[in-house]
Amino acid sequence: MKRTILSIALALCVGCAFAQSNAFAKLADIKGVEYKHYDKQAIQQVAATGKPLTFGSPFDSYIQLGGVQDSAEFLGKMDDVMVFKTTDDKKAASQLKKMGFSFLKNEKYESMIDVRHAGVTIKIGCVEDGDKVKVINYGKDKYGTSLFLVVSGSAELLNSMKRGSVSID
């Protein structure tokens, strides 16, 4: 009986943790949102090349995680990356922002950057949980492209990001 109760309690704990980490994945269900997911194995494969992890193209919204010299070390601190993007769909962009930040209401979200200038909005914040961290990047450009980026990893990841291992063009 004790073993059964312990098994149920463990399953519930794992289920709750899984649901929390996958809450952001629901953003992919918004019509008009493009979604890309990179798990630890995919990130490690990129790290092995020594190149940064990039999203988008130089011709539209472009994000680069990692620099030329520190990519492998920086990417090694990541467990999971989720990228959500909208283009020319104001309704989807509004839903993406509203729903994405609603997942953070019950978290200890710390805003690090909040910039609005010349039609561009950039918000960067984090949620720390012991030795793990989620870094949330939200950006909207003057052309209507919105981007919501969720990077999960070790607490050391946050320090690396503060040192400038992320660029958004």
ABEGO torsion letter per residue (X at the ends): XAAAAAAAAAAAAAAAAAAAAAAAAAAAABBGBBBBBBBAAAAAAAAAAGBBBBBEBAABBBBBBEBAAAAAAAAAABABBBBBBBBGBAAAAAAAAAAAAAAAAABBBBBABBBBBGGBBBBBBBBBBEABBBBBBBBBBAAGBBBBBBBBEBAAAAAAAAAGABBBX
